[in-house]
Amino acid sequence: MKLLYIYSDGKNEWNCSEWRCVMPMQAINKSGLAEAKMMSIGDFSEGLEYETVEWADVIIIQRNMFGSVIQNMLHWRFMGKTIILDVDDNYHMIPSSVLSFPFWRSGKQIDDKGNTTTLPFEPLQQLEIGASLVNAITAPSRVLVEDWKKYAPTFLIPNYPTTAPFTKAFESLQPLRPPAVGWGGSFSHIDSFANSNVGPALRRLKERLNFRLMIAGGDGRIAHMLRIPGTETIRWKLYHEWPTLLSEFTVGIAPLAGMYDQRRSWIKVLEYMLMGIPWIASDMLPYEDLRPYGALVRNSAKEWEQAIEDALTYPDREQITRAREFALAQEIDLHVPELLETYQKIIDMEKPII
């Protein structure tokens, strides 16, 4: 089997493409069970690297299925290639607070200089068309699998990590004083903080406990909304730098709220587990499978406050050990056979183009 991953992230937003394209590609090639390559959505859209696309049996296109991507995708479907759309969101539900909202709803793009252009089509409408024309759709959560099945057959492919960078950072851990409560994420989590009640809990804890509050990822709106003096805001980090920053967290938090957040994957909490960090998260579907390994709270300020205080003062070392063992077992190298089995099922399916 020959697989080609078409990645969509730009260098200033690089994260999802690491999980959904780079990690599986590298693990597949390491396994020797199949071959995999990768190319950018821009090159695919412009019809470049024709021989590379021709080489592939299966083409996995990440997220941006619109414009000339659809045209080229259809060319290759008619040529007998198996085409998969990989989605990591329900783009119909994106809140207006998320920075990509104007793009998905009206095609507005802002370049590095702040100039705004508008695409001649609506990306969301085009994505729906493209989704209905592929062989299958893959997604990292069960809820997303349900969301997208009205367009094409859908398959769950979890976000499996490459654990080596986390193990290296874990082995170099040094006890820090004062302890730190930390979070890191993209520019799509303002509602997660605003509607989960974690803010009031942190403010009350700060009045009586000595800890650093670290908010990573570069979204200054979160720290402004929390209104906690001394909050450390850390800029967006390159992916390979993230485990080192995580090593400064004593406790990790993962607030979620609302229907959009129900479609998240387990990445954030799984990374805490890989680093041996006790964690507290909103009791929502993305973290249901991880319930035995941390604290899930019902988004009341009282529950957040108590759970964070417990983790800071009385961490459950046995639970932390079990959590890390589980997380290490999710190493993507161990799950390549399952991944290839899913792709083979899609190849074997008969789905007409129209």
C-alpha angles and dihedrals in degrees: 000000000000117000130191120195116204107203125205108187119107121221093261094054100034111154115088092052089055091056100036101036116012099044097047092043093052094044093049092051092046091052095056088217093111141349128255138184135177138217137171124266088236093058091046091048092053094047094247126150089032093171092054092053091045089054094060128090093192127033117197112196116197116223105298101092102157144099116008090354087074092048093051092042090056091049090056094043089055087049089060101261121143108238123202127186112210115203129182099183146035097246091188090067101047108137119232089246091068112095093226092057095098090050097052095040102040108006095249114159127189118202128210091273094053095255115146125217129175123222116233090240139041108259094210093053091047091048090056090052093048092046091057092053102051127091093242146340126234127198138173098235136054092230091056090048088058093044095054102038092093088071103043141336108299132211133190116237108172123214101261114189134226096234102193097088090050093047090052092051092044092054091054095050116139124192109255128206126234096032119240134228107205145185133174132185151122131291091274101079106077091106090047089063097035095053104033100069092232090124097064089045092054092046092053092046091050089059092064110017131063111229140129117246111213122190111184132187103064101265100134091184091077096057090043091053094047092056094203114147115233096024108159112226115198123197123242110288131213110255095251090053095055100084091054091054090046089057088071093061117098092182128016126211129200112186118186132175137175138012095298091058091050085074096058121113127235095257100114097052093038089057091052088052093050088056095047091246118151109233144199121201140170112272096248137129099269091067101034093107090053096054095114092057106055146354122300115193132193096236097262117136089230093056093045091049095049095044094049092047091050092050092049097047106026110023114186101236094187092053091047090053092050090047093054092048090053092047093049089052088061090067105142093229087067093053102049093106090056091047093051091045089057092050091048091053089054092048090051094051121098110223120162117227091233 
